Each structure stands twice: as structure tokens, then as C-alpha cells.
């Protein structure tokens, strides 16, 4: 992964990193705010598949609000250096789901935007790859012995 380390040192990739990080954070926060109690995500009628989907999700109440609160928390976490790594991991399943919904509902133009979100999230995951190495490495016999002693 030396190649990624070299790219991380260039001005262009630093700029892309901050654009992706702030862009993702703002997208999550703004989208989360649209899921607060009493706020409708869209004004499309039920006859439109997109309108029907979002109207049904809105009617789910607590679950819809939970998604909003979760997005706001993850967006805020993404702005903090201490929690950025955790926020990127938490954002990935949400971003994948948003992309799949936009494709499944054939939202005009939206799959391109959500694909960019997915690419941005993947870029952020790769930027912080060193933080995940300990999770991905195979445990050594020393680690196993230490865990058995406890």
C-alpha cells in the first residue's frame, strides 16, 4: 500500500480527501435533517414509485426518524478527527443502501449522484486503510495465547 501513501502526500489527493469527507458529512447531516419528525423527504405523490417509497418510509415513524438521527450522528462524526474512521465504516452500508434504492426506483440522475457518494466513501476507506489493518490481519499465536489466559 505504499502507492496509497505516496498519493496521500500530493496536494490534489489531500484536496479530494477533504472534499469527500466534508461533502459526505454535509450530505448525511442534511439528509438526516429531512427525516426528522414532521418533515417529509419529498412531495411526490403516491402514484410515483419514488414518492410512494418515501411516503411509506415516512409513515414508519420511529424507524424513519432513527435513520435520520443515525445519519446526523455519522455526519457529525465524520467532521471530527477522533471519530472519522468509525464514521466511514458506519456510513458504508447506508451509502450502499442509498445507491441501491436510487437504482431500484430508477430515480432520474440520482444513481449518478449516489454512485459518487459510494466512490467518495470508498476513497475515504482507502485513505484510512492503515486503521483497518489490525482488524484484517490474521491473529498470531501470541495473540491467541494472550486471549486464552484472560
N, C-alpha and C positions, 0 to 999 in steps of 0.2 A: 504494500500500500504506500510505498514511497512516492509513487506517482501522485496520489491524492495529497500528500504532504507538500509536494512541490507546487501543486495547483493552489493550495490554500494560502500560499505565500504571495500570490500575484494579486495586484490591485483589483483586476476585473472579477476574480472569484470571491474576493472579500466583499466587493460591492454586491455581487449576486447573492452571497450568503445573507447579508443584511437585508436586501430587498425581499428575499424569500422568507426570512424569519419575521420581519415586520409585516409583510404582506399577509402571511399565513395568520399571524396573531390578530391583525385587524379584521381579516375575513371571518375568523372564528368568533371574535367578540361581537361584531356587527350582526352576523347570522344568529348568534346566541340571543342577542337582544330582541331579535324578531320572533323569538319563541317564548317570550315572557307572557305571563297570564294576561289575557285580554287583547293580545296583539296577534293579528293574522299575518301569516307569512306572505300570502298572495290574495289578490281579489278576483282571481279567475273563478268562473262558475263551475259547478259540479259536472257539467257536460264535458268540460275539458279534462282529459286524463290527469294533467298536471294539477289543475285546480282541485279535482276530486281527491287526489293523493294528499295534497297539503291540507285540504279541509278535513279529511278523515284523521290525519295525524294531529291536527289542531284539536279535534274533538276528543282525542285520547287524554287530554288534560294533563295529569301529573307526568306521564311519560314524555309528552311533548315539551313540557317545562323542564324536565330533567335533562333532556338533550340540550336545551338552551343553556341551562346552568353549567352543564359539563363543557360546552363549547366556550363559554365565557371564562371559566376557570382555566381550561387548557390554553386559551388565547393569552390570558394574563401570565400564565406560567412561561409561555414562550418568550415573553419580554424580559424575564428575569434570568440572569446567567446561571444562578444556582439550580433552577428547575427546567432549563431549556431541554436537556436530554430526555427527561421524563415526559415532557410535553410533546416532543416529537414522536415518541413511541405511542403515547395516548392518542395523538392526532391521526396516526396512520389508519387504523380501522375506520374511523369516522370519515376520513378523506376518501378511502376506497369505497365506502358505502355511498357517499355523496356522488361520486363519479358513476357508480353502477346505477343509481336511481336516475341520474340525468340521461344515461344511455337508454335504460329500460323504458323511460317515459318519453323518449325521443324529443327531448327539450331542444328547441331550435338554438343552436350556438352554444348552449350551456355545456355540453360534453367537452368542448374545446377548453372552456374556462376551468372545468373541474379536472380535466387532464393536466392542465398547467399546475393546479393545486397538488395533484398527485406527484407530478415531477418535482415540484418545489419541496414537498415533504420528503421524497426520496433523496433529493440533493442534500437536505438538512441531515437525514440519517447518515449519508455517506460522509458528510463533513465531520460528524461526531463519531465516526466508526470506532475510534480508539476506546470510547466509553463503553462499547458493547463487547469488546474482545474478551473480557473476563467471563462474560455470560456464554460466549460461543466456544471457548476453549474446553477441551476435554480435561476433566479433573485428573490430577496426578495422583499417584498412590499416596503421597504425603498428605494431600487434601482429604483423601478418603480416611486415612488413619486418624487425622485430627478430628474429623466429624464423628467417627465411631467412639472416640474417647469421651466425648461430651455426653 
